């Protein structure tokens, strides 16, 4: 085995192409943060053994163990080696780059007292579902950036990789590679299933590293193609010149093979790409606090500055702010649809869904994930309106939508009252509840079947102040017993 590895390492037919690719990368304005799990670390040697690596590589992380991956992305993934986890790693890497570059900008401007992000911790003993909108904590992922900063991140690339490769123990599953690339305007993923027992571990590692270099080159080409669209954004008075959410989407994105991959018979790289419209970039990273999506178009937008203004522009879509159902909807399922119908009947109002593109202590959604969720919503309920926001916390949602009734499950109300999210400080919890009440918001609470049994508003131990803001849907009318997490675990990697 060792002899075969040494032969493979010394007879590399594409060494020159690889060096030329890395040299061109170092001479470009591209800056990279990588998060590599299960394979691909040879790419770090490629980048750093050729002069100029310090201009290109901002940070490299190898979250390899269970706890390390969970801590890096802020949650327990349903599957560790899959395209979704690769995309989450890539978006987290992109945000790490953003934080580092922002600190650098502030330092150059003379700010010496820069708050450094402390390491995140995550309780991996249980999984908290992403509806999580109830958690009340600050997060490095929530703070929006100024539009003037967008150019700083135009050439930043976050790389995420998860791989299952040859090892020294028996492996029942397939050998596979998932690579994701996140830039300011695009999410790209590539997946490859390998033939088993036809390559050494080093040969598989070399293949992963070459795929990563090719994925970076693919992203650079796409960035050059779409750079000119970013300055064309216009958001004024709730109207936009770019009503589309997605600029383009491809389920067959080709990998630019600057370095040939030498694939075996039957091995095919599958690529997918979603390019965000300038408006969606503004929602994820810029000045928009929320947009209303309906019938595959943006119908209305809310600008951050308007929230602090005494003269908020007229909202022609106010009918979609009377009742709002927040959640991750990953994916939407029949239980959600039934809750919508019951809530609309009880409240005598349309109910809009709400998804925060920012999460608490987690990276934002990526563009592929967002498109996937909205496609499922359109199929489940074609006329459904969805608010996309930068509001992971209920207080922020209340500021965005004063006077609304939030449609929630009992598990969400339970988490809203959980003192762990307020540093065990009851006064902080009551302050949040008083502010939500100030915005005249209420909660319509549905019962939920959990591992602990049936939980409803009557069975929950919550503060009286919170209970006074709640109305319940009796368990005899409806009880949620479907889990989005269980559905995701059944999806193919």
C-alpha positions as CSV (number, residue, x, y, z in Angstrom):
1,X,0.0,0.0,0.0
2,X,2.8,2.5,0.9
3,X,4.7,1.6,-2.3
4,X,1.6,2.3,-4.4
5,X,1.1,5.6,-2.7
6,X,4.7,6.7,-3.3
7,X,4.3,5.8,-7.0
8,X,1.1,7.8,-7.2
9,X,2.7,10.9,-5.6
10,X,5.8,10.9,-7.8
11,X,4.1,10.3,-11.1
12,X,1.7,13.2,-11.1
13,X,0.8,14.0,-14.8
14,X,-1.0,17.2,-14.0
15,X,1.5,18.8,-11.6
16,X,2.2,21.7,-14.0
17,X,-1.4,22.4,-14.7
18,X,-2.0,22.5,-10.9
19,X,0.9,24.9,-10.4
20,X,-0.3,27.2,-13.1
21,X,-3.9,27.2,-11.7
22,X,-2.7,28.2,-8.2
23,X,-0.3,30.8,-9.6
24,X,-3.2,32.4,-11.5
25,X,-5.3,32.3,-8.3
26,X,-2.6,34.0,-6.3
27,X,-2.3,36.8,-8.9
28,X,-6.1,37.4,-8.8
29,X,-8.0,39.3,-6.2
30,X,-9.7,36.1,-5.0
31,X,-9.6,35.4,-1.2
32,X,-10.6,32.1,0.2
33,X,-11.7,30.5,3.5
34,X,-11.9,26.7,3.5
35,X,-13.7,24.2,5.8
36,X,-12.7,20.7,4.9
37,X,-14.1,17.6,6.5
38,X,-13.3,14.0,5.5
39,X,-10.9,14.9,2.7
40,X,-9.4,17.6,0.5
41,X,-6.6,18.9,2.7
42,X,-4.0,18.4,0.0
43,X,-5.4,21.6,-1.5
44,X,-3.9,23.5,1.4
45,X,-0.5,22.3,0.4
46,X,-1.3,23.3,-3.2
47,X,-2.1,26.8,-2.1
48,X,0.7,27.4,0.4
49,X,3.7,25.7,-1.3
50,X,3.5,28.2,-4.2
51,X,4.5,31.8,-3.3
52,X,1.6,34.2,-2.8
53,X,-0.6,32.0,-0.7
54,X,-1.0,34.7,2.1
55,X,-2.8,36.9,-0.4
56,X,-5.3,34.2,-1.3
57,X,-5.9,32.0,1.8
58,X,-7.5,33.9,4.7
59,X,-8.2,30.9,6.9
60,X,-8.3,27.1,6.7
61,X,-10.3,24.9,9.1
62,X,-10.5,21.1,9.3
63,X,-13.6,20.3,11.4
64,X,-13.1,16.5,11.4
65,X,-14.7,15.1,14.6
66,X,-18.5,15.0,15.4
67,X,-18.2,17.8,18.0
68,X,-15.9,19.9,15.7
69,X,-18.3,19.9,12.8
70,X,-21.3,20.7,15.1
71,X,-19.5,23.5,16.7
72,X,-18.3,25.0,13.4
73,X,-21.7,25.1,11.8
74,X,-23.7,25.6,15.0
75,X,-26.0,22.6,14.7
76,X,-26.1,18.8,14.5
77,X,-26.4,18.0,10.7
78,X,-28.8,15.2,9.7
79,X,-26.0,13.7,7.6
80,X,-22.4,14.6,7.8
81,X,-21.3,13.6,4.3
82,X,-23.9,15.3,2.0
83,X,-24.2,18.3,-0.2
84,X,-26.3,20.2,2.3
85,X,-23.6,20.0,5.0
86,X,-21.0,21.0,2.4
87,X,-23.1,24.1,1.6
88,X,-23.4,24.9,5.3
89,X,-19.7,24.6,5.7
90,X,-19.1,26.9,2.7
91,X,-21.5,29.6,4.0
92,X,-19.9,29.4,7.4
93,X,-16.5,29.8,5.8
94,X,-17.8,32.8,3.8
95,X,-19.0,34.5,7.0
96,X,-15.7,33.8,8.7
97,X,-14.0,35.6,5.9
98,X,-16.5,38.5,6.2
99,X,-15.7,38.8,9.9
100,X,-12.0,38.8,9.4
101,X,-12.0,41.3,6.6
102,X,-14.4,43.6,8.5
103,X,-12.0,43.6,11.4
104,X,-9.2,44.4,9.0
105,X,-11.2,47.4,7.6
106,X,-11.9,48.7,11.1
107,X,-8.3,48.3,12.1
108,X,-7.1,50.3,9.1
109,X,-9.7,53.0,10.0
110,X,-8.0,53.4,13.4
111,X,-10.4,51.4,15.5
112,X,-8.3,49.7,18.1
113,X,-11.0,48.4,20.4
114,X,-12.4,45.7,18.1
115,X,-14.7,43.2,19.6
116,X,-13.5,39.8,18.6
117,X,-15.9,37.0,18.1
118,X,-15.6,34.4,20.8
119,X,-15.7,30.7,19.9
120,X,-19.2,29.4,19.5
121,X,-20.5,26.5,21.5
122,X,-23.3,24.1,20.7
123,X,-25.1,21.5,22.8
124,X,-24.8,18.4,20.6
125,X,-26.7,16.2,23.2
126,X,-30.0,17.1,21.4
127,X,-31.1,18.8,18.3
128,X,-32.9,22.1,18.3
129,X,-35.1,22.4,15.2
130,X,-34.3,25.5,13.1
131,X,-37.6,27.2,14.1
132,X,-35.3,28.5,16.7
133,X,-36.8,31.8,15.9
134,X,-37.5,31.7,19.6
135,X,-33.9,31.8,20.7
136,X,-33.0,35.2,22.0
137,X,-29.2,35.6,21.7
138,X,-27.0,37.9,19.7
139,X,-25.0,36.4,16.8
140,X,-22.2,37.3,14.5
141,X,-24.4,36.1,11.6
142,X,-27.2,38.6,12.2
143,X,-25.5,42.0,11.8
144,X,-26.2,43.4,8.3
145,X,-23.4,45.1,6.3
146,X,-23.4,48.5,4.6
147,X,-23.9,48.4,0.8
148,X,-20.6,50.2,0.5
149,X,-18.9,47.1,1.9
150,X,-20.2,44.8,-0.7
151,X,-17.3,45.4,-3.0
152,X,-15.0,44.2,-0.3
153,X,-16.6,40.7,-0.4
154,X,-17.0,40.5,-4.2
155,X,-14.0,38.2,-4.6
156,X,-14.4,36.2,-1.4
157,X,-15.0,32.5,-1.7
158,X,-16.1,30.2,1.1
159,X,-15.3,26.5,0.4
160,X,-17.0,23.6,2.1
161,X,-16.1,20.0,1.6
162,X,-17.4,16.7,3.0
163,X,-16.0,13.4,1.8
164,X,-16.2,9.7,2.6
165,X,-13.0,8.1,1.3
166,X,-11.0,5.0,1.6
167,X,-9.9,4.2,5.2
168,X,-8.2,1.5,7.2
169,X,-11.5,-0.1,8.4
170,X,-14.4,-1.7,6.6
171,X,-16.7,0.9,5.1
172,X,-20.2,-0.2,4.0
173,X,-21.2,3.0,2.3
174,X,-20.2,4.5,-1.0
175,X,-17.1,6.7,-1.4
176,X,-18.4,10.1,-2.3
177,X,-17.3,13.8,-2.4
178,X,-19.5,16.9,-1.9
179,X,-17.9,20.3,-2.5
180,X,-19.7,23.6,-2.1
181,X,-18.7,27.1,-3.1
182,X,-20.3,30.3,-1.6
183,X,-19.7,33.8,-2.9
184,X,-21.6,37.0,-2.4
185,X,-23.9,36.2,-5.3
186,X,-23.9,32.5,-5.9
187,X,-24.0,29.1,-4.3
188,X,-22.5,26.2,-6.3
189,X,-22.3,22.5,-5.3
190,X,-20.6,19.6,-6.9
191,X,-21.1,15.9,-6.0
192,X,-19.2,12.8,-7.2
193,X,-19.7,9.2,-6.2
194,X,-16.5,7.2,-6.7
195,X,-15.9,3.6,-7.6
196,X,-14.8,1.7,-4.5
197,X,-11.5,-0.1,-4.2
198,X,-10.0,1.3,-7.4
199,X,-7.9,4.1,-5.9
200,X,-5.6,4.5,-2.9
201,X,-6.5,6.9,-0.2
202,X,-3.9,9.3,-1.5
203,X,-5.3,9.1,-5.0
204,X,-8.8,9.9,-3.7
205,X,-7.5,12.8,-1.7
206,X,-5.7,14.1,-4.8
207,X,-9.0,13.9,-6.7
208,X,-10.8,15.8,-4.0
209,X,-8.2,18.6,-3.9
210,X,-8.3,18.9,-7.7
211,X,-12.1,19.1,-7.6
212,X,-11.8,22.0,-5.1
213,X,-9.3,23.9,-7.3
214,X,-11.6,23.4,-10.3
215,X,-14.6,24.5,-8.2
216,X,-12.8,27.7,-7.2
217,X,-12.0,28.3,-10.9
218,X,-15.7,27.7,-11.8
219,X,-16.8,30.2,-9.2
220,X,-14.2,32.8,-10.3
221,X,-15.5,32.6,-13.9
222,X,-19.1,33.0,-12.8
223,X,-18.2,35.9,-10.6
224,X,-16.6,37.7,-13.5
225,X,-19.7,37.1,-15.6
226,X,-22.1,38.5,-12.9
227,X,-20.0,41.3,-11.3
228,X,-21.6,44.0,-13.4
229,X,-25.1,43.2,-12.0
230,X,-24.4,44.2,-8.4
231,X,-24.3,48.0,-8.8
232,X,-27.7,48.0,-10.6
233,X,-29.7,47.5,-7.5
234,X,-32.5,49.9,-6.7
235,X,-34.7,49.8,-3.7
236,X,-36.9,52.8,-3.0
237,X,-40.2,53.2,-1.3
238,X,-40.9,49.5,-1.2
239,X,-40.5,49.0,-4.9
240,X,-37.6,47.5,-6.8
241,X,-36.3,47.4,-10.3
242,X,-35.3,43.8,-9.8
243,X,-38.4,41.9,-8.7
244,X,-36.9,38.5,-9.3
245,X,-35.5,36.6,-6.3
246,X,-33.2,34.3,-8.3
247,X,-31.2,35.6,-11.3
248,X,-30.5,32.2,-12.6
249,X,-30.6,28.5,-11.5
250,X,-29.0,25.5,-13.1
251,X,-29.4,21.8,-12.1
252,X,-26.6,20.9,-14.5
253,X,-23.8,23.3,-13.7
254,X,-20.5,22.1,-15.3
255,X,-17.3,21.9,-13.4
256,X,-14.6,23.8,-15.2
257,X,-11.8,21.2,-15.3
258,X,-8.6,23.3,-15.5
259,X,-7.0,20.2,-13.9
260,X,-8.3,17.0,-15.5
261,X,-9.9,14.7,-12.9
262,X,-9.1,11.3,-14.5
263,X,-12.5,9.8,-13.6
264,X,-13.3,6.1,-14.0
265,X,-16.0,4.7,-16.1
266,X,-19.5,5.7,-14.8
267,X,-18.2,8.4,-12.5
268,X,-19.9,11.7,-13.2
269,X,-19.6,15.1,-11.4
270,X,-23.1,16.5,-10.7
271,X,-23.3,20.3,-10.3
272,X,-26.0,22.7,-9.2
273,X,-25.8,26.5,-9.1
274,X,-28.1,29.3,-7.9
275,X,-27.2,32.9,-8.6
276,X,-29.0,35.4,-6.5
277,X,-30.5,38.6,-7.8
278,X,-29.0,41.9,-6.5
279,X,-32.2,42.2,-4.4
280,X,-31.6,38.9,-2.7
281,X,-28.0,39.8,-2.1
282,X,-29.2,43.0,-0.4
283,X,-31.5,40.9,1.8
284,X,-28.7,38.5,2.8
285,X,-26.0,41.0,3.3
286,X,-27.2,44.6,2.6
287,X,-29.9,47.1,3.5
288,X,-33.1,45.1,3.2
289,X,-34.8,43.9,6.4
290,X,-37.5,41.9,4.6
291,X,-39.1,41.1,1.3
292,X,-42.5,39.6,0.5
293,X,-42.3,36.7,-2.0
294,X,-45.4,35.6,-3.8
295,X,-46.1,33.9,-7.1
296,X,-42.3,33.6,-7.7
297,X,-41.7,37.4,-7.5
298,X,-40.8,40.0,-4.9
299,X,-44.0,42.0,-4.1
300,X,-42.7,44.3,-1.5
301,X,-39.5,45.1,0.4
302,X,-38.7,46.8,3.8
303,X,-35.5,48.8,4.1
304,X,-33.6,48.8,7.4
305,X,-33.5,52.6,7.5
306,X,-37.3,52.8,7.2
307,X,-37.7,50.9,10.5
308,X,-36.0,53.7,12.4
309,X,-37.9,56.4,10.5
310,X,-41.1,58.0,11.8
311,X,-42.5,58.0,8.2
312,X,-42.5,54.3,7.2
313,X,-43.5,54.0,3.5
314,X,-47.0,52.8,2.7
315,X,-47.2,49.0,2.5
316,X,-49.5,47.8,-0.3
317,X,-49.2,44.3,1.1
318,X,-50.4,45.0,4.6
319,X,-52.9,42.2,4.3
320,X,-49.9,39.8,4.6
321,X,-48.8,41.3,8.0
322,X,-51.9,40.5,10.0
323,X,-50.9,36.9,10.7
324,X,-47.5,35.4,10.2
325,X,-46.3,31.8,10.6
326,X,-42.5,31.8,11.2
327,X,-40.4,28.7,10.7
328,X,-37.7,27.0,8.7
329,X,-40.0,25.0,6.5
330,X,-37.2,22.7,5.6
331,X,-39.3,21.2,4.1
332,X,-42.9,22.4,4.4
333,X,-45.2,19.4,5.0
334,X,-48.9,18.6,5.4
335,X,-48.9,19.6,9.1
336,X,-47.8,23.1,8.2
337,X,-50.5,23.3,5.5
338,X,-53.2,22.2,8.0
339,X,-52.0,24.7,10.5
340,X,-52.2,27.5,7.9
341,X,-55.8,26.5,7.1
342,X,-56.9,26.4,10.7
343,X,-55.1,29.7,11.6
344,X,-56.7,31.5,8.6
345,X,-60.2,30.3,9.7
346,X,-59.7,31.3,13.3
347,X,-58.1,34.7,12.7
348,X,-60.2,35.5,9.6
349,X,-57.1,36.7,7.9
350,X,-54.5,35.6,5.4
351,X,-51.5,34.0,7.0
352,X,-48.1,34.6,5.4
353,X,-45.2,32.3,6.1
354,X,-41.9,33.8,7.4
355,X,-38.4,32.5,7.0
356,X,-35.4,34.3,8.4
357,X,-32.4,34.0,6.1
358,X,-30.3,34.7,9.1
359,X,-30.2,32.3,12.0
360,X,-29.0,32.6,15.6
361,X,-25.5,31.3,16.1
362,X,-25.7,29.6,12.7
363,X,-24.8,30.7,9.2
364,X,-27.5,32.1,6.9
365,X,-29.3,29.9,4.5
366,X,-27.5,29.4,1.2
367,X,-29.2,30.3,-2.1
368,X,-29.7,26.6,-3.1
369,X,-31.3,25.8,0.2
370,X,-33.6,28.9,-0.1
371,X,-34.7,28.0,-3.6
372,X,-35.4,24.4,-2.5
373,X,-37.6,25.5,0.3
374,X,-39.5,28.0,-1.8
375,X,-40.1,25.4,-4.5
376,X,-41.6,23.0,-1.9
377,X,-43.8,25.8,-0.6
378,X,-45.0,26.6,-4.1
379,X,-45.9,23.0,-4.8
380,X,-47.6,22.5,-1.4
381,X,-49.6,25.8,-1.6
382,X,-49.2,27.6,-5.0
383,X,-50.7,30.9,-3.8
384,X,-48.8,31.1,-0.5
385,X,-47.1,34.4,0.4
386,X,-43.7,34.2,2.2
387,X,-41.9,36.9,4.1
388,X,-38.1,36.5,3.9
389,X,-36.5,38.5,6.7
390,X,-33.3,39.2,8.6
391,X,-35.2,38.6,11.8
392,X,-34.3,35.4,13.6
393,X,-35.6,36.6,17.0
394,X,-39.2,37.3,17.9
395,X,-38.5,40.8,19.1
396,X,-37.1,41.7,15.7
397,X,-40.1,40.1,14.0
398,X,-42.4,42.2,16.2
399,X,-40.6,45.3,15.2
400,X,-41.0,44.4,11.5
401,X,-44.6,43.4,11.8
402,X,-46.3,45.3,14.6
403,X,-49.9,44.2,15.4
404,X,-49.4,40.7,14.0
405,X,-50.4,37.4,15.4
406,X,-47.6,34.8,15.2
407,X,-48.7,31.3,14.4
408,X,-46.4,28.9,16.4
409,X,-46.2,25.4,17.8
410,X,-46.1,24.9,21.6
411,X,-42.4,23.9,21.3
412,X,-41.6,27.4,20.0
413,X,-43.4,29.1,22.9
414,X,-41.6,26.7,25.3
415,X,-38.2,27.8,23.9
416,X,-39.2,31.5,23.9
417,X,-39.7,31.1,27.7
418,X,-36.5,29.1,28.3
419,X,-34.3,31.0,30.7
420,X,-31.1,29.4,29.2
421,X,-31.4,31.8,26.3
422,X,-31.5,34.8,28.7
423,X,-28.5,33.8,30.8
424,X,-31.0,32.6,33.5
425,X,-32.1,36.2,34.0
426,X,-35.9,36.4,34.4
427,X,-35.8,40.2,34.0
428,X,-34.3,39.9,30.5
429,X,-37.1,37.5,29.5
430,X,-39.8,39.9,30.9
431,X,-38.1,42.9,29.1
432,X,-38.4,41.0,25.8
433,X,-42.0,40.1,26.4
434,X,-42.9,43.6,27.4
435,X,-41.4,44.9,24.1
436,X,-43.3,42.3,22.1
437,X,-46.5,43.4,23.9
438,X,-45.6,47.0,23.1
439,X,-45.8,46.2,19.4
440,X,-49.3,44.6,20.0
441,X,-48.2,41.2,18.9
442,X,-49.8,37.9,20.0
443,X,-49.2,34.2,19.5
444,X,-51.7,31.6,18.3
445,X,-50.3,28.3,19.8
446,X,-50.8,24.9,18.3
447,X,-50.3,21.7,20.4
448,X,-47.3,19.5,19.5
449,X,-46.5,15.8,20.1
450,X,-43.0,15.5,21.3
451,X,-40.8,12.9,22.8
452,X,-42.0,14.1,26.2
453,X,-45.6,13.6,25.2
454,X,-48.4,16.0,24.2
455,X,-47.5,19.6,24.8
456,X,-50.1,22.4,24.6
457,X,-50.5,25.8,26.0
458,X,-52.3,24.4,29.0
459,X,-49.5,22.0,29.8
460,X,-46.6,24.4,29.4
461,X,-44.9,26.1,32.4
462,X,-44.4,29.6,31.0
463,X,-44.6,33.1,32.7
464,X,-48.0,34.6,33.1
465,X,-46.9,37.6,31.0
466,X,-46.2,35.3,28.1
467,X,-49.4,33.3,28.6
468,X,-51.4,36.6,28.5
469,X,-50.1,37.1,24.9
470,X,-51.2,33.7,23.7
471,X,-54.3,32.1,22.4
472,X,-54.5,28.3,21.9
473,X,-55.8,25.9,19.3
474,X,-57.0,22.9,21.4
475,X,-55.3,19.6,20.8
476,X,-58.7,18.2,19.8
477,X,-58.7,20.5,16.8
478,X,-55.1,19.9,15.7
479,X,-51.8,18.5,17.1
480,X,-48.6,18.6,15.1
481,X,-46.9,15.2,15.1
482,X,-44.7,15.6,11.9
483,X,-41.0,16.5,12.2
484,X,-39.2,18.3,9.4
485,X,-36.0,16.9,10.8
486,X,-37.2,13.3,10.4
487,X,-38.1,14.1,6.8
488,X,-34.7,15.6,6.1
489,X,-32.9,12.5,7.5
490,X,-34.7,10.3,5.0
491,X,-33.5,12.4,2.0
492,X,-30.6,11.0,0.0
493,X,-27.1,12.4,0.8
